[in-house]
Amino acid sequence: MTTFNRIAIASLLSFSMTAVASANEPLQPLPRPTFAGGVVAPVIGGYGHLRTGGVASTAHESFLRGRADVIRANGEYQLLVAEALRSFEAARSHRIDNDVKQIAARQEIRRMWRAEQHRIHEEARARRDAYRSLYRATMEAQVELTSVESNPDTLAQSKLRSAMNLLNAGQVESGIKGLVEITQNHVDTVAAEEAAKILTEIKG
């Protein structure tokens, strides 16, 4: 028997004895997992007998710990999905809030623009009305002045009324000057005759 065969037989015998001893041992309860932030904490140190190796001591322990890893990974996945959904909802809420504020700002700008346009329109209409009133008054004054100047009797009567107003107000000298002007500049008019009569009464 060669040395290699002896080593192989010894290894098989050692493994068989270990498996039998492990099978006769009662199953020990696994340590309860701890929770941190909703995630099952992984086992530190591997799955060995003293938590220093990388394998489980029995097939049953390996199955249970593998299933725990799957459950923990699924929990982590669900937590990440929930966090992503929460972030998505927060972003959508912020976007909706920004849209509402943008619409309100646009409406306020539109309202201010309309108010400014209304103010400008009202000021322009007020200026147009004032200009039209001034133009109408100017035209009426020109028409009245033209009619007075074109009719000597009307102009003489107007000057006679002014002279009489001066006399009634006690300004005798100014009133007499006005009457004299009428008799000199508006000859052959009714106003000139009346002015001459008034001057005669004043001198008499």
C-alpha positions as CSV (number, residue, x, y, z in Angstrom):
1,M,0.0,0.0,0.0
2,T,1.5,3.3,-1.0
3,T,1.8,6.4,1.1
4,F,-0.9,8.2,-0.9
5,N,-3.4,5.5,-0.3
6,R,-2.7,5.5,3.4
7,I,-3.2,9.2,3.6
8,A,-6.5,9.0,1.7
9,I,-7.9,6.2,3.9
10,A,-6.9,8.2,7.1
11,S,-8.7,11.3,5.8
12,L,-11.9,9.3,5.0
13,L,-11.9,7.7,8.5
14,S,-11.4,11.1,10.1
15,F,-14.2,12.7,8.1
16,S,-16.5,9.8,8.9
17,M,-15.9,10.0,12.6
18,T,-16.5,13.7,12.6
19,A,-19.7,13.3,10.7
20,V,-21.0,10.6,13.1
21,A,-20.0,12.7,16.1
22,S,-21.8,15.8,14.6
23,A,-24.9,13.7,13.9
24,N,-25.1,12.4,17.4
25,E,-24.8,16.0,18.9
26,P,-28.2,17.7,19.6
27,L,-29.0,20.7,17.4
28,Q,-28.1,24.0,19.2
29,P,-30.6,26.9,18.7
30,L,-29.2,29.6,16.4
31,P,-28.6,33.1,18.0
32,R,-31.5,35.5,17.5
33,P,-30.7,38.1,14.9
34,T,-30.5,41.8,15.9
35,F,-32.3,44.6,14.2
36,A,-30.8,48.0,13.3
37,G,-32.8,50.5,11.3
38,G,-35.2,47.7,10.1
39,V,-32.4,45.6,8.6
40,V,-31.3,42.2,10.0
41,A,-27.6,42.5,11.0
42,P,-25.3,39.9,9.3
43,V,-23.4,37.4,11.3
44,I,-19.9,38.7,12.0
45,G,-17.0,36.3,11.5
46,G,-18.6,33.8,9.1
47,Y,-20.5,30.6,9.8
48,G,-17.8,28.4,11.4
49,H,-18.0,26.7,14.8
50,L,-16.3,29.6,16.5
51,R,-17.5,32.2,14.0
52,T,-14.1,32.4,12.5
53,G,-14.4,30.2,9.5
54,G,-16.3,30.6,6.3
55,V,-18.5,27.4,6.4
56,A,-21.2,26.1,8.7
57,S,-20.6,23.2,11.1
58,T,-23.6,21.2,9.8
59,A,-25.8,21.1,6.7
60,H,-28.8,22.2,8.7
61,E,-27.0,25.3,10.0
62,S,-25.8,26.1,6.5
63,F,-29.4,25.9,5.2
64,L,-30.8,28.1,8.1
65,R,-28.1,30.7,7.7
66,G,-28.5,30.8,4.0
67,R,-32.2,31.3,4.4
68,A,-31.5,34.1,6.9
69,D,-29.3,35.7,4.3
70,V,-32.1,35.6,1.7
71,I,-34.6,37.0,4.2
72,R,-32.2,39.7,5.2
73,A,-31.4,40.6,1.6
74,N,-35.1,40.7,0.8
75,G,-35.7,43.1,3.8
76,E,-32.9,45.3,2.7
77,Y,-34.4,45.3,-0.8
78,Q,-37.8,46.3,0.5
79,L,-36.3,49.0,2.6
80,L,-34.4,50.5,-0.3
81,V,-37.6,50.3,-2.4
82,A,-39.5,52.1,0.3
83,E,-36.8,54.8,0.6
84,A,-36.8,55.2,-3.2
85,L,-40.6,55.6,-3.2
86,R,-40.4,58.1,-0.3
87,S,-37.8,60.1,-2.2
88,F,-39.9,59.9,-5.4
89,E,-43.0,61.1,-3.6
90,A,-41.1,64.0,-1.9
91,A,-39.7,65.1,-5.3
92,R,-43.1,64.9,-6.9
93,S,-44.6,66.9,-4.0
94,H,-41.9,69.6,-4.4
95,R,-42.5,69.7,-8.1
96,I,-46.2,70.2,-7.7
97,D,-45.6,72.9,-5.1
98,N,-43.2,74.6,-7.5
99,D,-45.7,74.4,-10.3
100,V,-48.4,75.9,-8.1
101,K,-46.1,78.8,-7.0
102,Q,-45.1,79.4,-10.7
103,I,-48.8,79.6,-11.8
104,A,-49.6,82.0,-8.9
105,A,-46.6,84.1,-9.9
106,R,-47.7,84.2,-13.5
107,Q,-51.3,85.2,-12.5
108,E,-49.9,88.0,-10.3
109,I,-47.7,89.3,-13.1
110,R,-50.7,89.2,-15.5
111,R,-52.9,91.0,-13.0
112,M,-50.2,93.7,-12.4
113,W,-49.8,94.1,-16.2
114,R,-53.5,94.5,-16.7
115,A,-53.7,97.1,-13.9
116,E,-50.8,99.0,-15.4
117,Q,-52.4,98.9,-18.9
118,H,-55.7,100.1,-17.4
119,R,-54.0,103.0,-15.6
120,I,-52.2,104.0,-18.8
121,H,-55.4,103.8,-20.8
122,E,-57.3,106.0,-18.2
123,E,-54.5,108.6,-18.2
124,A,-54.5,108.7,-22.0
125,R,-58.3,109.1,-22.1
126,A,-58.2,111.9,-19.5
127,R,-55.6,113.7,-21.6
128,R,-57.7,113.3,-24.7
129,D,-60.8,114.6,-22.9
130,A,-58.9,117.6,-21.5
131,Y,-57.5,118.4,-25.0
132,R,-60.9,118.1,-26.6
133,S,-62.4,120.4,-23.9
134,L,-59.7,123.0,-24.4
135,Y,-60.0,122.8,-28.1
136,R,-63.8,123.2,-28.0
137,A,-63.5,126.1,-25.6
138,T,-60.9,127.8,-27.8
139,M,-63.0,127.3,-30.9
140,E,-66.1,128.7,-29.2
141,A,-64.1,131.7,-28.0
142,Q,-62.8,132.3,-31.5
143,V,-66.3,132.1,-33.0
144,E,-67.6,134.5,-30.4
145,L,-64.8,136.9,-30.9
146,T,-65.1,136.7,-34.7
147,S,-68.9,137.4,-34.5
148,V,-68.3,140.4,-32.2
149,E,-65.6,141.8,-34.4
150,S,-67.5,141.3,-37.6
151,N,-70.6,143.2,-36.2
152,P,-69.8,146.8,-35.2
153,D,-73.0,147.2,-33.3
154,T,-72.3,144.1,-31.2
155,L,-68.8,145.2,-30.5
156,A,-70.0,148.7,-29.5
157,Q,-72.6,147.3,-27.2
158,S,-70.0,145.1,-25.6
159,K,-67.8,148.1,-24.9
160,L,-70.8,150.1,-23.7
161,R,-71.6,147.4,-21.2
162,S,-68.0,147.4,-20.0
163,A,-68.0,151.3,-19.6
164,M,-71.3,151.1,-17.7
165,N,-69.9,148.5,-15.3
166,L,-66.9,150.7,-14.6
167,L,-69.3,153.7,-13.8
168,N,-71.4,151.5,-11.5
169,A,-68.3,150.3,-9.8
170,G,-67.3,153.9,-9.0
171,Q,-64.5,154.1,-11.5
172,V,-66.0,157.2,-13.2
173,E,-62.9,158.3,-15.0
174,S,-62.3,154.9,-16.6
175,G,-66.0,154.7,-17.5
176,I,-66.0,158.1,-19.1
177,K,-63.0,157.2,-21.2
178,G,-64.8,154.1,-22.4
179,L,-67.8,156.1,-23.4
180,V,-65.7,158.7,-25.3
181,E,-64.0,155.9,-27.2
182,I,-67.3,154.5,-28.2
183,T,-68.5,157.8,-29.6
184,Q,-65.3,158.3,-31.5
185,N,-64.6,154.8,-32.9
186,H,-68.1,153.5,-33.4
187,V,-69.9,156.3,-35.1
188,D,-73.5,155.7,-36.4
189,T,-74.2,153.0,-34.0
190,V,-76.9,152.7,-31.4
191,A,-74.2,152.2,-28.7
192,A,-72.5,155.5,-29.7
193,E,-75.8,157.4,-29.4
194,E,-76.4,155.9,-26.0
195,A,-72.8,156.7,-24.9
196,A,-73.3,160.3,-26.1
197,K,-76.5,160.6,-24.1
198,I,-74.7,159.3,-20.9
199,L,-71.8,161.7,-21.4
200,T,-74.3,164.6,-21.7
201,E,-76.1,163.6,-18.5
202,I,-72.7,163.3,-16.7
203,K,-71.5,166.8,-17.8
204,G,-74.9,168.4,-17.3
